Amino acid sequence: MKTRSILLAIAALFCLSRVEAMAEIDTLYFDVRAAYNEEVAGGNFRGRFFSDHLNINFYGTLTEEIGFRIRHRLNVAPTAVDPLRATDWASIIWRPTDKWTLTAGKQAILVGGYEYDSIPIDVYFYSNFCNNLPQGYAVGVMADYQVAEHQSIVFQAINSPLSFGFSDTFAYNLAWQGQLAPWWHTIWTLNAVEDNYRRFIGYAALGNHLVLDNVAIDLDLIDRANLHQKNLFSDYTFITKVIWSVGKWNYCGKIGYERNDAANVDESGLAYDTVMAPGYHYLYGGAGIEYFPYDRDGKLRLHAIWFRDSDTHLNNFQVGVTWRFDIIKR
């Protein structure tokens, strides 16, 4: 399946080169991440080499007002339920005015929080919530209105993240993406998310990104609630990440805690939250360093990290490399 995906990507490149008169590719690049990971539990050691990202990325224009974006994972196979499982982005983006941006196609499901919003190749370990969502990208439509400089209100209607592929369950997402100060950036969302039992659960997500000189701090709080819950703040995720940048080095740390109260079930005992089981709590965290041998342009990055969680109690030690190579860059 991986070989077929690579051949399809090569064929797509050839086809796109034949339609230059209709569309212009402004940016085309591959990015890759590979690493060695050693799991340590007591006196037991288990190591492996792996590569978890091999992506092809397109950005281009059809007209002055209409552009497109594609990101396809060459190391992920499609399924019968989701034939576009390997494709994160396949969207047409229309900017009819300076204020409005309209997007249609496969795109990121708009849930707040900077861990969730980060490009996956830049995240070494995730929260339980992010790890266990059935899908983070789906087909839908989105409207973005810029109310002021660096302030946007966004509405999205899209297939539900609690289903797989092209389901008949939906999510309706409202976001404010902006700044409270030059050093305080936000992704705050309210989400009405339908599950496979035709129930809705609400997310209130507050993603905060603080930049203080050469220190960046992310503070994410995601509360998940069904209106029938006794306590609306009893199913939540809290994440803190810090990056201290010194020259070509990043010194990084992240910790998160998640909890869902055991009482968050309906009369039949069915959990309101199908991602985080009632009675479950999860603590995870880690630290590491990143080194950019050249410029901080993402073309080459080395990393060495440690992380651990309360489920497996494994200490993971990992060293790896991320690189990007441009085919077209305008």
GUFIMI-25703 format. One record per atom (N, C-alpha, C, O): z, y, x; residue in one letter. Coordinates in pm, whole numbers, plus 50000, padded with zeros to 5 digits. Layout:
% residues N
ZYXA/...
//
This chain:
% residues 330
500004988050083M/500005000050000M/500005012650087M/499365022650054M/500745011950201K/500785023650288K/499415026250349K/498975037650361K/498725015250388T/497385016850445T/496445023150343T/495635031750376T/496565018650217R/495705024350113R/495995039150094R/495065047050074R/497275043150100S/497615057150085S/497005065550196S/496515076550172S/497035060250320I/496465067650433I/494955068950418I/494395079650444I/494285058050375L/492845058750353L/492485068450243L/491485075750253L/493295068650136L/493055078250028L/493215092550077L/492465101450036L/494195094850164A/494405108350218A/493205112650302A/492765124150293A/492675103450384I/491505106650466I/490305109650376I/489545119050402I/490155101550271A/489055104050176A/489215117450108A/488235124550086A/490465120950074A/490715133850010A/490355145350104A/489795155350060A/490685143950233L/490315154250330L/488805156050335L/488305167350340L/488065144850334F/486605145750338F/486075152750214F/485215161550222F/486605148750097C/486145154849972C/486435169749969C/485615177749926C/487635173350015L/487995187550013L/487095195550107L/486795207250079L/486665189450215S/485775196750307S/484415199250244S/483685208250286S/484065191150141R/482765192750074R/482785203549968R/481725207549919R/483975208549930V/484045218149820V/484565231749868V/485255238749794V/484225235149990E/484695247750046E/484215259749965E/484895270049959E/483045258349902A/482535269549824A/483385272249702A/483445283549653A/484065261749651M/484865263349531M/486335266149563M/486995273349489M/486845260449672A/488255261949705A/488405263849855A/487645258349934A/489385271649892E/489645274050033E/491035269050066E/492015272950003E/491105260550166I/492395255450213I/492935265350316I/492345267050423I/494045271550284D/494655281150376D/495545274250477D/495605278350593D/496245263750434T/497165256550522T/497045241750494T/497095237350379T/496895233950600L/496885219350591L/497625213950712L/497255216550826L/498685206350686Y/499445200850798Y/500115187750760Y/500345184950642Y/500425179750862F/501225167750848F/502625170650903F/502765178151000F/503645164850840D/504955165050904D/505575151050896D/505375143650801D/506335147851002V/506835134251024V/508275135051071V/508645144151146V/509105125551027R/510455124351083R/510715109751117R/510445100851035R/511235107251236A/511575093851281A/512905094451354A/513265104851410A/513645083351354A/514985083651413A/515445069551447A/514845059551406A/516545069051523Y/517295056751544Y/518675058851485Y/519335068851514Y/519135049451401N/520425050551334N/521295038551368N/520855027051359N/522515041251408E/523485030751440E/524625031451340E/525295041651329E/524835020451265E/525945019451172E/527115012351241E/526945001851303E/528285018351227V/529465012851293V/530565011051189V/530945020551121V/531074998851176A/532184995851086A/533134986551160A/532814974851184A/534324991651195G/535224983751276G/534594980851411G/534194989951483G/534504968251445G/533864964451571G/532444959751553G/531864954251646G/531864961851434N/530504957251406N/529504968651422N/529744979851377N/528394965651486F/527344975451510F/526034970151456F/525694958451473F/525284979051389R/523964975251342R/523054987251354R/523294997651294R/521994985651433G/521094996951458G/519674993851416G/519274982251406G/518915004551392R/517505002851356R/516745015651386R/517285026751376R/515485013951422F/514545025051427F/513865026151290F/513605015951226F/513595038151247F/512925039851119F/512205053251115F/512485062251194F/511265054151022S/510595066950993S/510615068550842S/510045060350770S/511245079050793D/511415080650649D/510575091850589D/510645094250469D/509775098550670H/508895108950617H/507575108850692H/507535108850815H/506495108650616L/505145110950668L/504375117650556L/503885111050464L/504265130850564N/503745138850454N/502485146250494N/502305150150610N/501605148050396I/500465156950413I/500625168450313I/500935166150196I/500415180650361N/500685192750283N/499435201550278N/498815204350380N/499085205750156F/497975214950135F/498475227450063F/499255226649969F/498025238950109Y/498145251350034Y/496765257750035Y/496105258350139Y/496325262649919G/494995268449917G/494795277949801G/495705280149721G/493605283349792T/493255292949687T/491945288749620T/491025283949685T/491915290749489L/490685288949412L/490025302349385L/488805303749396L/490845312349349T/490405326149333T/491505335049391T/492485330049446T/491335348149379E/492365357249429E/493685355449353E/494755358049408E/493605351049227E/494805349749145E/495325335449135E/496485333449098E/494495325649167I/494865311649144I/494905304149277I/493955304349355I/496025297549299G/496185289349418G/496605275249380G/496775272149262G/496775266749481F/497225253149455F/498115248449570F/498065253649681F/498925238449538R/499815232549637R/499855217449615R/499965212749502R/499775209949725I/499865195349720I/500765190749835I/500595194949949I/501725182249804R/502485175249909R/502535160549871R/503045156849765R/502005152249959H/501895137949931H/502575130250044H/502375133050162H/503395120350004R/504125112050102R/503295099550130R/503075091150042R/502835098350254L/501975087150290L/502735074150311L/502135063550320L/504065074950319N/504865062850339N/505555058250210N/506495050350216N/505105063150095V/505665059249966V/504535053749880V/503455059649873V/504785042249816A/503765035849734A/503905039849588A/505035041349540A/502815041749515P/502895044349371P/503355031849297P/503325020849351P/503785033749173T/504195022549089T/503445023348957T/502805033448927T/503535012548878A/502865012548748A/503505022848655A/502805029048575A/504825024648665V/505515034348581V/505195048548625V/505065057548542V/505065050448755D/504825063848810D/503715063248914D/504015061949033D/502465064148873P/501365063448971P/501335075149067P/500685074349172P/502025086149035L/502105097549128L/503465098249198L/503905108849241L/504115086849210R/505445086549272R/505425092149414R/506385098549458R/504345089749486A/504255094249625A/503915109049637A/503955114649747A/503575115549526T/503175129549529T/504295138249476T/504685137249360T/504825146949562D/505875156249519D/505285168049444D/505745171749336D/504255173949503W/503625185849446W/502135183249426W/501465177949514W/501655187049309A/500215187549282A/500035197749171A/499865194249054A/500075210449208S/500205221249111S/499145231949130S/498695234949241S/498755237649016I/497955249849012I/498905261548988I/499765260848900I/498745272149065I/499655283649058I/498825296049027I/497945299749105I/499105302248914W/498345313948868W/499245326148869W/500325326048810W/498815336748937R/499535349448943R/498705360248873R/497975367548940R/498795361248740P/497965370748667P/498335385248694P/497485394148686P/499615387848726T/500085401348760T/501045400248877T/501375389348923T/501485411748925D/502465411849034D/503815406348990D/504615402149073D/504065406448859K/505375402148807K/505405387548766K/506445381048778K/504275382148719W/504265368848660W/503635358648755W/502635361348821W/504265346548759T/503675334948826T/503805323048732T/504905319848687T/502695316448703L/502675304948613L/502225292648691L/501225293148762L/502965281748677T/502695269548752T/502545257848655T/503335256448562T/501535249448678A/501325237648597A/500975225948688A/500225227448784A/501535214148656G/501275202248736G/502565196148786G/503645199548737G/502465187248882K/503675181048936K/504355190749032K/503705196949116K/505665191949017Q/506435201949090Q/507895197649098Q/508295187749037Q/508695205149173A/510125202349182A/510795205649050A/510555216348993A/511655196649001I/512435199348882I/513485209748917I/514205208149016I/513575220348839L/514345232148874L/515825230348840L/516275234048732L/516545224648934V/518005223548925V/518585231549041V/518105230449154V/519605239449014G/520155248049118G/520895240349226G/521225228549210G/521145247249334G/521835241349448G/520905240649567G/519745236749554G/521415244349685Y/520565244949803Y/520345231249867Y/519315229249932Y/521275221849850E/520985208349899E/519825202449819E/518875197049877E/519895203649687Y/518845198349601Y/517515205449627Y/516465199049625Y/517545218549651D/516325226449665D/515675224949802D/514505228249818D/516415220149901S/515885219450038S/514715209750047S/514635200049972S/513805212550140I/512705203250167I/513315190050216I/514125190250309I/512965178750156P/513635166050191P/513615162650340P/514565156650390P/512565166350410I/512495162950552I/513555170350633I/513825166750748I/514145180850575D/515175188650644D/516595184050610D/517565189850659D/516735173750525V/518055169050483V/518295155250543V/517495146150523V/519405153550615Y/519705140950682Y/520535131550594Y/520395119350605Y/521375136850507F/522135128550413F/522445136950290F/522685148950299F/522445130150174Y/522525136850045Y/523805133449971Y/524495123750003Y/524115141649871S/525165138649775S/524755126649690S/523585122949685S/525735120549623N/525455109549533N/524555114049418N/523665106749376N/524795126149368F/523995131449257F/522525132249296F/521655127549222F/522235138249410C/520845139449454C/520235125849485C/519065123349454C/521015117049547N/520495103849583N/520125095449462N/519165087749467N/520875096749354N/520725087749241N/519945093249123N/519755086249024N/519485105649130L/518575110449026L/517295102049030L/516715100249137L/516845096848917P/515635088748918P/514425095848978P/513605089649045P/514305109048953Q/513205116449014Q/513585131249027Q/514255136948942Q/513125137049138G/513355151249161G/512105159649142G/512155171849144G/510945152849123Y/509665159549103Y/509015153348980Y/509065141148961Y/508405161548898A/507795156548775A/506705166248731A/506525176948788A/505965162148628V/504885170448573V/505445179548465V/506195175148378V/505075192148471G/505545201748373G/504895215248392G/503905216648464G/505465225348325V/504975239048335V/506155248248367V/507305245248332V/505865259248434M/506915268548476M/506395282748471M/505245285448508M/507235291948426A/506905306248424A/507975313848500A/509165312148474A/507545322048594D/508445329648680D/508145344448659D/507005348948679D/509155352048619Y/508985366548598Y/509905374048694Y/511115372048693Y/509325382648776Q/510085390548873Q/510615403048803Q/509855412348773Q/511915403248777V/512505414448705V/512765426348797V/512805437748751V/512935423648925A/513125434049026A/512835427749162A/512605415649171A/512845435849266E/512595430349398E/513665419949432E/514855422649421E/513215408049472H/514105396849506H/514925391849388H/515985385849408H/514455394149266Q/515165389549147Q/514145383649050Q/513255390649002Q/514285370549020S/513335364048930S/514085355948825S/515105349648853S/513545356148704I/513995347348596I/512895336848579I/511715340248568I/513285323948577V/512315313148574V/512655303648459V/513815299948439V/511625299848383F/511795289648279F/510845278248308F/509685280248345F/511365265948290Q/510555254048317Q/510775243648207Q/511905241048167Q/509685237848158A/509725226248069A/509005214948142A/507865216548186A/509685203248155I/509205193148249I/509745179548208I/510735178748134I/509105168848256N/509665155548233N/511075154748292N/511375160948394N/511925147048226S/513345146548263S/513555140048399S/512895130248433S/514495145448479P/514855138748604P/515615125748581P/515815118148676P/516035123048458L/516785110848427L/515875099348384L/516355088748344L/514555101448391S/513575091048360S/512655089348480S/512765096648579S/511755079648471F/510795077248577F/509395080848529F/508985077048419F/508665088148612G/507255090548585G/507005098948461G/507735108448434G/505965095348387F/505485103448275F/506155098748146F/505505092648061F/507425101448131S/508175096848015S/508025106747900S/507405117347914S/508605103047784D/508635112347670D/510015118547656D/510425122447546D/510735119447766T/512005126847771T/511795139147859T/511005138847953T/512505149947827F/512195162747889F/513465169747938F/514585166347900F/513245179648023A/514305188648066A/513805202948046A/512635205948068A/514715211548005Y/514405225747982Y/515345233748072Y/516565233548055Y/514755240848167N/515525246748275N/515325261848280N/514205266848274N/516435268948293L/516415283448306L/517125287048435L/518245282448460L/516485295248518A/517035298348650A/516995313248677A/516115320448630A/517965317448754W/517925330748815W/517905328648966W/518845323049023W/516835333049028Q/516695332349173Q/516715346549226Q/515815354449197Q/517735349949303G/517825363849345G/518805366049458G/519095356949536G/519305378149466Q/520255382249569Q/521325391049505Q/521015400249429Q/522575388049535L/523655396949496L/523915407449604L/524525417749577L/523445404749724A/523525413849838A/522485409149938A/521975398049925A/522145417350037P/521155412850136P/521535399850205P/520665392550254P/522825396750210W/523295384750279W/523655373350183W/524115362850227W/523465375450053W/523885365549952W/522705362249862W/522325370349776W/522125350549880H/520995345749802H/521475335149702H/522445328049728H/520795334249589T/521265325349484T/520135317349421T/519005322049410T/520475305049380I/519675297249286I/520675292249181I/521345282149201I/520755299349069W/521655295748960W/520825290948843W/519855297448804W/521195279448786T/520415273848676T/521295268948563T/522455265048582T/520705269248443L/521245262348326L/520175252348283L/519015255948266L/520585239648266N/519625229048240N/520065220948119N/521215216848108N/519135218648028A/519335209247917A/518455197147947A/517225198047941A/519085185747979V/518375174248034V/518525162447938V/519635158447904V/517395156947896E/517395145647803E/517425132447880E/516685130747977E/518275123147836D/518305110047900D/517545099747818D/516955103147715D/517545087347862N/516755076947797N/517345072347663N/516725064447592N/518535077347630Y/519155074247501Y/518965085647400Y/519595085747294Y/518085095147434R/517775106647348R/518965115947331R/519085122947230R/519845116147430R/520955125647430R/520665136347533R/519895134147627R/521285147947516F/521155158647615F/522475160347689F/523555160147630F/522355162147819I/523485166047901I/523135179547965I/521985181848001I/524105188247977G/523865201348034G/524325202148179G/525365196748215G/523535208848261Y/523925211848399Y/524095227048410Y/523265234748361Y/525165231148475A/525325245048518A/525455244648669A/526475240248722A/524435249248738A/524365247948883A/524375261748947A/523575270448913A/525285263649040L/525425276249113L/525185273449261L/526065268549332L/523985276649307G/523655275149448G/523725288649516G/523095298249472G/524495289349624N/524715301949697N/524405299849844N/524885290349906N/523605308849900H/523225308350041H/523645321550105H/523115332150072H/524595320950197L/525145332750263L/524665333150407L/524765323150479L/524155344450449V/523695346250587V/524515357350650V/524365369050615V/525365353650744L/526265363050811L/525945362750960L/526435354151033L/525125372351003D/524655372651141D/523925359651173D/522895356851113D/524435351551266N/523755339051302N/524415326751240N/524215315651288N/525185328851134V/525825317851061V/525285317650918V/525305327950849V/524825306050873A/524345304250736A/525275294450665A/525595283850720A/525705297950545I/526625289750468I/526025287150330I/525625296550261I/525975274450291D/525565270750156D/526785266150078D/527575257950126D/526935271349957L/528005267149867L/527355263349734L/526825271949664L/527395250549701D/526775245449579D/527845239849486D/528705232049528D/527775243849360L/528635238149257L/527755234349139L/527045242849084L/527795221549100I/527025216648987I/527985210048889I/528645200248922I/528075215648768D/528895209748663D/527985203048561D/526995208948517D/528325190748523R/527525183148426R/528395180548304R/529535175948317R/527875183548184A/528725182548065A/527905179447941A/526845185247918A/528425170247861N/527965168047725N/528905175647633N/530105176547660N/528385181047525L/529215189347437L/530375181747374L/531325187847326L/530305168447373H/531375160447314H/532485156947414H/533485150747376H/532315160947539Q/533375158247637Q/534625166247603Q/534555177447551Q/535765160347634K/537025167347608K/537205178747707K/537705189447670K/536815176547831N/536955186747935N/535585189347994N/534995180448056N/535075201347977L/533725204448024L/533625205048175L/532535203648230L/534745207048246F/534705207148393F/535415194648445F/536465195348507F/534795183048417S/535375170348462S/534325161348525S/534615149948560S/533115166448539D/532015158948601D/531255169048687D/530485177048635D/531465168548817Y/530945179548900Y/530655174849042Y/531085164149085Y/529895183149112T/529585181549255T/529855194749324T/529455205349276T/530545194149436F/530775206149519F/530375202949663F/530825193049719F/529535211549721I/529005209249855I/529115221949937I/528825232949888I/529545220550061T/529555231650157T/528795227450282T/529035216750338T/527895235950326K/527155233450451K/527185246050536K/527055257150484K/527355244350667V/527395255550761V/526445252550876V/526445241550931V/525625262450912I/524755261451030I/524995273751117I/524835285051072I/525385271351241W/525575281951340W/524425281051438W/524285271051509W/523605291551444S/522405291751527S/522665299551655S/523055311251651S/522445293051769V/522625299151900V/521405295851985V/521235284452028V/520575305752009G/519365303352087G/518485293052020G/518085294651904G/518165282352091K/517335271652038K/518145260551972K/517595250051938K/519445262751955W/520335252451902W/520875256151764W/521155267851737W/521015246151679N/521775247251555N/522965237751561N/522815225951595N/524135242851528Y/525335234451516Y/525675233651368Y/525935243851304Y/525665221451313C/525665219751168C/526855211251121C/527315202251192C/527325214251002G/528335206050938G/528175206750787G/527805217150733G/528445195650719K/528325195250573K/529365185650516K/529605175050573K/529965189550404I/530905180950335I/530735183050185I/530475194150138I/530885172250109G/530745173149965G/531715163949894G/532095153449946G/532105168149775Y/532985159849691Y/532425159649550Y/532015170049498Y/532425147749488E/531895146049353E/532865137549272E/533525128549324E/532945140649142R/533885133449056R/533385133648913R/532825143548866R/533605122548843N/533355121648700N/534555114748636N/534885103448671N/535205121548543D/536405116348480D/536095103648399D/535035102648337D/537015094148399A/536815081448330A/536685083248179A/536145074448112A/537165094348125A/537125096547980A/535765101347931A/535565102947811A/534825103748020N/533535109447981N/532565098747930N/531515096347989N/532955092347818V/532135082447752V/532155085347602V/533075091747552V/531125080647530D/531095082847386D/531895071847313D/532555063747378D/531815071547180E/532615062247100E/532305047647131E/533165038947118E/531065044947173S/530675031147204S/530945027347349S/530685016047389S/531475036747429G/531745034147569G/530595037347662G/530665034647782G/529525043347608L/528365046947690L/528625060047762L/529065069847701L/528365060447892A/528615072247973A/527725083847929A/526535082047903A/528315095847922Y/527505107747895Y/526565110648012Y/525435115047993Y/527045108048134D/526295110748255D/525755097448308D/526525088748347D/524435095848309T/523835083248354T/523605082948505T/523095073048557T/523955093748577V/523805094148722V/525125091348792V/525185083148884V/526185097948750M/527515096148807M/528375088248708M/528655093348600M/528775076148741A/529525067648649A/530905073448621A/531535079048711A/531405072148497P/532755076748466P/533795069448552P/533695057448577P/534795077048597G/535815071548684G/535425071348830G/536195066548914G/534255076348862Y/533745075748999Y/534065088749073Y/533985099549016Y/534425087449199H/534535099149285H/533955095649421H/533965084049462H/533455105749490Y/532665103449611Y/532915114949708Y/532805126649672Y/533245111449830L/533435121149938L/532495117450051L/532445105950094L/531765127250099Y/530855124550210Y/530795136850301Y/531125147950259Y/530375134650424G/530265145950516G/529775141550651G/529655129650681G/529485151550734G/529005148650868G/528815161450947G/529035172450897G/528395159651070A/528165170851160A/527075166951259A/526785155151278A/526475177051321G/525425173851416G/524855186151483G/525315197351461G/523855183851565I/523165194551635I/521665192751618I/521165181551605I/520965203851618E/519505203951618E/519045212351738E/519685222251774E/517955208151798Y/517415215351913Y/515915217451892Y/515185208151859Y/515475229851913F/514075233551899F/513525236452040F/513775247252093F/512795227252102P/512345229252240P/511445241352257P/511425247552363P/510705244652153Y/509795256052159Y/510315266952067Y/511465271152081Y/509525271551974D/509985281751881D/510605275151758D/510445263151735D/511315283151679R/511905278151555R/510875278451441R/511135283851334R/509715272651467D/508655272751367D/508515259251298D/507605257251218D/509425249951328G/509405236951264G/508425227051323G/508315215851273G/507695230851430K/506715221651485K/507355210151562K/506775199351569K/508515212351619L/509215201651689L/510715204351682L/511185215151717L/511445194351635R/512905195651622R/513535182351658R/513125171851608R/514545182851744L/515325170951779L/516685172051711L/517215182951695L/517245160651671H/518555161051607H/519425149451652H/518935138651686H/520715151851652A/521725141551674A/522845144251576A/523435155051577A/523145134551489I/524105136851381I/525035124951364I/524745113851407I/526165127651299W/527095117351252W/527395120051106W/527565131651067W/527445109651023F/527855111550884F/528535098950832F/528355087950885F/529325100750726R/530145090050670R/530385093050522R/530395104750482R/530565082550440D/530895084750299D/531965074950255D/532265065150323D/532535077950138S/533665070150088S/533225057250019S/534075049049984S/531945055149998D/531455042649939D/531365031650044D/531945020850026D/530645034150150T/530395023750250T/531415023650362T/531625013350426T/532065035250387H/533015036750498H/532365033750633H/533045029950728H/531065035350639L/530335033250763L/530205046450838L/529955056850778L/530385045950969N/530055057251055N/528605055751099N/528235045851163N/527795065551065N/526385065551103N/526165075551215N/526485087351202N/525605070651326F/525235079251437F/523715078751450F/523125067951461F/523095090351448Q/521635090651441Q/521065100951539Q/521585111951551Q/520005097151606V/519205106451688V/517765105151643V/517285094151615V/517065116551637G/515695115851588G/514895128251618G/515365137551684G/513685128251569V/512755139051594V/511965141851467V/511595132651394V/511705154551443T/510825158951335T/509725167451396T/509995176451476T/508495164551360W/507425172851414W/506375175551307W/506215167951211W/505685186451328R/504645190951237R/503405194351318R/503505200851423R/502245189951270F/501005193951339F/500025199551237F/499735193351135F/499525211351269D/498635218651181D/497195214051198D/496715212351310D/496515212251087I/495075209751088I/494325222751059I/493345226051125I/494805229950958I/494235243150922I/495405252650904I/496375249250836I/495325264250961K/496345274450943K/495705288150949K/495205292451053K/495735295050834R/495125308450829R/496195318650797R/495905330550788R/
//
